[in-house]
Amino acid sequence: MFTTLEFWVWVATALLFIMFGMAGVMKTFMPISRLAGMWPWAGEMSPATVRFIGIAEIAGPLGLVLPVLTGILPWLTPLAAIGLAIIQVLAIGVHARRGETAKTLWLNIVLLALALFVAWARRGLIGL
């Protein structure tokens, strides 16, 4: 059915889908004041920026899963993974500037590593 690598790629994809999907829905649809209570950085950025991040965090996980499952434009999957990795690099920078590295950096690094793993594993879909 699945090779061991394929199994772990799907596990990583599922984790990314859940984590980014939940965070994206929250950033897109929750009131900014409520988000700022959970994530103080959200209150310091423009609402449009927070919403943009949320939409990107919804689109990314969909791009990880739908192209591979449907066979439609499967080369988008590794690009979506790279996009999620970029989001994490930027998040690490924001949290580092805010001095929040001890609290949040570990999660950003794990999500970055998962996204890079999926991008690497799916690189064949774009001919790399």
C-alpha positions as CSV (number, residue, x, y, z in Angstrom):
1,M,0.0,0.0,0.0
2,F,2.4,2.7,1.2
3,T,6.1,2.7,1.5
4,T,7.6,3.7,4.8
5,L,8.5,7.1,3.4
6,E,5.1,7.7,1.9
7,F,3.5,6.8,5.2
8,W,5.6,9.4,7.0
9,V,5.0,12.0,4.3
10,W,1.3,11.6,4.9
11,V,1.7,11.8,8.7
12,A,3.6,15.0,8.3
13,T,1.1,16.3,5.8
14,A,-1.8,15.5,8.2
15,L,0.0,17.3,11.1
16,L,0.6,20.4,8.9
17,F,-3.0,20.3,7.6
18,I,-4.4,20.2,11.2
19,M,-2.0,22.8,12.7
20,F,-2.1,25.3,9.9
21,G,-5.7,24.7,9.2
22,M,-6.8,25.4,12.8
23,A,-4.5,28.5,13.1
24,G,-5.6,29.8,9.7
25,V,-9.3,29.5,10.5
26,M,-8.8,31.3,13.8
27,K,-6.7,34.1,12.2
28,T,-9.2,34.5,9.4
29,F,-12.5,34.4,11.2
30,M,-12.0,35.3,14.9
31,P,-12.2,38.9,16.1
32,I,-8.7,40.5,16.3
33,S,-9.3,41.4,19.9
34,R,-9.8,37.8,20.9
35,L,-6.8,36.7,18.8
36,A,-4.7,39.4,20.5
37,G,-5.6,37.8,23.9
38,M,-4.2,34.5,22.8
39,W,-1.4,35.8,20.6
40,P,-0.3,39.3,21.5
41,W,1.5,39.8,18.2
42,A,-1.9,39.7,16.5
43,G,-2.9,42.9,18.3
44,E,0.3,44.6,17.1
45,M,-0.2,43.9,13.4
46,S,-2.8,45.3,11.1
47,P,-6.0,43.3,11.0
48,A,-5.5,42.9,7.2
49,T,-2.0,41.3,7.8
50,V,-3.5,38.9,10.4
51,R,-6.3,38.0,8.0
52,F,-3.8,37.6,5.1
53,I,-1.7,35.2,7.2
54,G,-4.8,33.3,8.1
55,I,-5.9,32.9,4.5
56,A,-2.4,31.7,3.6
57,E,-2.5,29.2,6.4
58,I,-5.8,27.8,5.0
59,A,-4.6,27.8,1.4
60,G,-1.3,26.0,2.2
61,P,-2.7,22.9,3.8
62,L,-5.3,22.6,1.0
63,G,-2.4,22.8,-1.4
64,L,-0.6,20.0,0.4
65,V,-3.5,17.6,0.1
66,L,-5.9,18.4,-2.8
67,P,-3.4,18.3,-5.7
68,V,-2.0,14.9,-4.7
69,L,-5.4,13.4,-3.9
70,T,-7.0,14.6,-7.1
71,G,-4.1,14.4,-9.4
72,I,-4.9,17.9,-10.6
73,L,-1.8,20.1,-10.7
74,P,0.2,17.9,-8.3
75,W,3.3,20.1,-8.7
76,L,1.5,22.6,-6.5
77,T,2.0,20.3,-3.4
78,P,5.7,20.8,-2.9
79,L,5.2,24.6,-3.6
80,A,2.5,24.7,-0.9
81,A,5.0,23.0,1.5
82,I,7.6,25.6,0.6
83,G,5.1,28.3,1.2
84,L,4.3,26.9,4.7
85,A,8.0,26.8,5.4
86,I,8.3,30.4,4.5
87,I,5.5,31.3,6.8
88,Q,7.4,29.6,9.6
89,V,10.7,31.3,8.8
90,L,8.8,34.7,9.0
91,A,7.0,33.6,12.2
92,I,10.4,32.7,13.8
93,G,11.6,36.2,13.0
94,V,8.5,37.9,14.5
95,H,8.7,35.8,17.7
96,A,12.5,36.3,17.9
97,R,12.1,40.1,17.7
98,R,9.4,40.0,20.4
99,G,11.7,37.9,22.7
100,E,9.2,35.0,22.6
101,T,11.7,32.3,21.4
102,A,11.5,30.2,24.6
103,K,7.7,29.9,24.4
104,T,7.1,29.4,20.7
105,L,10.2,28.8,18.8
106,W,10.1,25.0,19.3
107,L,6.7,24.7,17.6
108,N,7.8,27.0,14.7
109,I,10.9,24.8,14.2
110,V,8.9,21.6,14.2
111,L,6.4,23.0,11.7
112,L,9.3,24.3,9.5
113,A,11.0,20.9,9.6
114,L,7.7,19.1,8.7
115,A,7.0,21.5,5.8
116,L,10.6,21.1,4.5
117,F,10.3,17.3,4.8
118,V,7.1,17.3,2.7
119,A,8.6,19.7,0.2
120,W,11.6,17.4,-0.1
121,A,9.6,14.2,-0.3
122,R,7.2,15.6,-2.9
123,R,9.9,17.3,-5.0
124,G,9.5,14.7,-7.7
125,L,6.2,16.2,-8.6
126,I,7.9,19.2,-10.0
127,G,10.8,17.4,-11.5
128,L,13.5,18.2,-9.0
